[in-house]
Amino acid sequence: MTKKITILLSILGALILGIGVLFYTKVLEIKQTNSSAVMKSNFQLQALNGNIFTIDAKNRKFKITGMEGKIVFLKIFGWDCDFCQKEIPELIKLKKSLSDTFDVIAIEAQNHTDKKSKEFIKKYGINYNIVSGNNHQDFYMYLQKQYGWEGVIPLTIVLSRDGKVLAFEEGSKSYSLSELLKASLLKK
């Protein structure tokens, strides 16, 4: 009888061990599938002025159609963000003085309606591209995964003429955007 119990316990132990190994293998398989899943790196943004930009993001570069050869501030901001509002006059000034070589694409991330955003554009006299951020969760996710962005606004990504990321600046800074632009260009 003791021999039968020992054999039965051995079979039961082997069965439990087999199930455990199978379960562990499946968990590893799921983790590998999730970690090797190709994250979307192509995005399309439509500015409220009608301009459409396709972004191909790879290897710390953002290739943006229509922005070839320009230094670009790719921004995420909000109309209700005081720090974001303080940057608007400087962005207008930079765009006006460097229009041939510089541009701005700013994604409004606080989910205001297009109508409300157009009112703000008119109120501030904005001369650069404003994109409604309502449908760009995949782009935000990309920035979180690739750059560790935690959703802090304003976010300023400075891109060189060939799309290389020169700076990735979150939140309010003690220096101006003009100084950030100069420092970024010197870093090149």
C-alpha positions as CSV (number, residue, x, y, z in Angstrom):
1,M,0.0,0.0,0.0
2,T,2.8,2.4,0.8
3,K,4.4,1.7,-2.5
4,K,1.1,2.5,-4.3
5,I,0.8,5.8,-2.4
6,T,4.4,6.7,-3.3
7,I,3.8,5.9,-7.0
8,L,0.5,7.9,-6.9
9,L,2.2,10.8,-5.2
10,S,5.0,10.7,-7.7
11,I,2.6,10.7,-10.6
12,L,0.6,13.5,-9.1
13,G,3.8,15.5,-8.4
14,A,5.0,15.0,-12.0
15,L,1.6,16.1,-13.3
16,I,1.6,19.2,-11.2
17,L,5.2,19.9,-12.3
18,G,4.2,19.4,-15.9
19,I,1.2,21.8,-15.6
20,G,3.5,24.4,-13.9
21,V,6.1,24.2,-16.7
22,L,3.4,24.5,-19.3
23,F,1.8,27.5,-17.6
24,Y,5.3,29.2,-17.1
25,T,6.1,28.6,-20.8
26,K,2.8,30.1,-21.9
27,V,3.4,33.2,-19.7
28,L,6.9,33.6,-21.2
29,E,5.4,33.3,-24.7
30,I,2.8,36.0,-24.0
31,K,5.5,38.3,-22.5
32,Q,7.7,37.8,-25.6
33,T,4.8,38.4,-27.9
34,N,3.9,41.6,-26.1
35,S,7.5,42.9,-25.9
36,S,8.3,42.1,-29.5
37,A,5.1,43.6,-30.9
38,V,5.8,46.3,-33.4
39,M,4.8,49.6,-31.9
40,K,3.2,52.0,-34.4
41,S,5.8,54.5,-35.5
42,N,3.9,56.2,-38.4
43,F,1.4,58.9,-37.5
44,Q,-0.8,61.3,-39.4
45,L,-1.6,64.7,-38.0
46,Q,-4.1,67.2,-39.5
47,A,-3.7,70.8,-38.4
48,L,-6.8,72.9,-38.0
49,N,-5.6,75.0,-40.9
50,G,-5.9,71.9,-43.2
51,N,-2.2,71.0,-43.4
52,I,-1.6,67.3,-43.1
53,F,1.6,65.9,-41.7
54,T,2.8,62.3,-41.9
55,I,5.4,61.5,-39.2
56,D,7.7,58.5,-39.6
57,A,9.4,58.1,-36.2
58,K,12.5,55.8,-36.1
59,N,15.9,55.8,-34.4
60,R,15.5,59.1,-32.6
61,K,14.4,60.8,-35.8
62,F,11.0,62.2,-36.8
63,K,10.7,62.4,-40.6
64,I,7.7,64.8,-41.2
65,T,6.3,65.3,-44.7
66,G,6.3,69.0,-45.6
67,M,8.9,69.9,-43.0
68,E,12.0,68.6,-44.9
69,G,15.0,71.0,-44.4
70,K,13.3,72.9,-41.5
71,I,14.0,73.0,-37.8
72,V,10.8,71.9,-36.2
73,F,9.4,72.3,-32.7
74,L,7.0,69.4,-32.3
75,K,4.9,70.4,-29.2
76,I,2.3,69.0,-27.0
77,F,0.4,71.6,-25.1
78,G,-2.9,72.6,-23.6
79,W,-5.0,75.8,-23.9
80,D,-5.7,75.6,-20.1
81,C,-2.0,75.3,-19.2
82,D,-0.5,78.6,-18.0
83,F,3.1,77.6,-19.0
84,C,1.8,76.6,-22.5
85,Q,0.1,80.0,-22.9
86,K,3.2,81.8,-21.9
87,E,5.1,80.2,-24.8
88,I,2.6,81.2,-27.5
89,P,4.0,84.7,-28.1
90,E,7.5,83.4,-28.4
91,L,6.5,80.7,-30.8
92,I,4.6,83.3,-32.9
93,K,7.7,85.5,-33.0
94,L,10.1,82.6,-33.9
95,K,7.8,81.4,-36.7
96,K,7.5,85.0,-38.0
97,S,11.3,85.7,-38.0
98,L,12.5,82.2,-39.1
99,S,9.6,81.2,-41.4
100,D,11.8,79.8,-44.2
101,T,13.8,77.6,-41.9
102,F,11.7,76.9,-38.9
103,D,8.2,75.6,-38.2
104,V,5.9,74.4,-35.3
105,I,3.4,71.6,-35.1
106,A,1.6,71.9,-31.8
107,I,-0.8,69.2,-30.6
108,E,-3.5,70.4,-28.2
109,A,-3.8,67.6,-25.7
110,Q,-6.5,68.8,-23.4
111,N,-9.3,67.7,-25.7
112,H,-10.8,71.1,-26.6
113,T,-13.2,71.0,-29.5
114,D,-11.9,72.2,-32.9
115,K,-14.2,75.2,-32.7
116,K,-12.8,76.2,-29.3
117,S,-9.2,75.7,-30.6
118,K,-10.0,77.9,-33.6
119,E,-11.2,80.6,-31.3
120,F,-7.9,80.4,-29.3
121,I,-5.9,80.5,-32.6
122,K,-7.8,83.7,-33.6
123,K,-7.5,85.2,-30.1
124,Y,-3.7,84.7,-29.8
125,G,-3.0,85.3,-33.6
126,I,-1.2,82.0,-33.9
127,N,0.7,81.6,-37.1
128,Y,1.8,78.0,-36.7
129,N,0.1,74.6,-37.0
130,I,-2.3,73.5,-34.3
131,V,-3.5,69.9,-34.3
132,S,-6.4,68.7,-32.3
133,G,-5.1,66.0,-29.9
134,N,-8.3,64.1,-29.5
135,N,-7.3,61.2,-31.8
136,H,-3.6,60.9,-31.2
137,Q,-3.3,58.5,-28.2
138,D,-1.1,56.2,-30.3
139,F,1.4,59.1,-30.7
140,Y,1.3,59.8,-27.0
141,M,1.9,56.1,-26.3
142,Y,4.9,56.2,-28.7
143,L,6.4,59.1,-26.8
144,Q,5.8,57.4,-23.5
145,K,7.4,54.1,-24.6
146,Q,10.3,55.6,-26.6
147,Y,11.2,58.6,-24.6
148,G,9.7,58.0,-21.2
149,W,7.3,61.0,-21.5
150,E,4.9,61.0,-18.5
151,G,2.3,63.3,-20.0
152,V,3.8,66.6,-18.7
153,I,3.0,69.6,-20.8
154,P,4.3,71.7,-22.4
155,L,6.4,69.2,-24.2
156,T,8.9,70.5,-26.8
157,I,10.7,68.2,-29.1
158,V,13.3,70.1,-31.1
159,L,14.0,68.4,-34.5
160,S,17.0,69.2,-36.7
161,R,16.7,69.8,-40.5
162,D,17.0,66.1,-41.0
163,G,14.5,65.2,-38.3
164,K,17.0,64.2,-35.6
165,V,15.8,64.8,-32.0
166,L,18.0,67.6,-30.6
167,A,16.0,68.1,-27.4
168,F,13.1,66.5,-25.6
169,E,12.0,69.1,-23.0
170,E,9.1,68.5,-20.6
171,G,7.3,71.1,-18.5
172,S,8.2,74.7,-17.8
173,K,11.8,75.8,-18.0
174,S,13.7,78.8,-16.7
175,Y,15.0,79.5,-20.2
176,S,13.2,80.7,-23.3
177,L,12.3,78.7,-26.4
178,S,14.7,80.9,-28.3
179,E,17.5,79.8,-26.0
180,L,16.4,76.2,-26.3
181,L,16.6,76.5,-30.1
182,K,20.1,78.0,-30.0
183,A,21.4,75.4,-27.6
184,S,19.9,72.6,-29.6
185,L,21.5,73.9,-32.8
186,L,24.9,74.2,-31.1
187,K,24.5,70.5,-29.9
188,K,24.2,69.3,-33.5
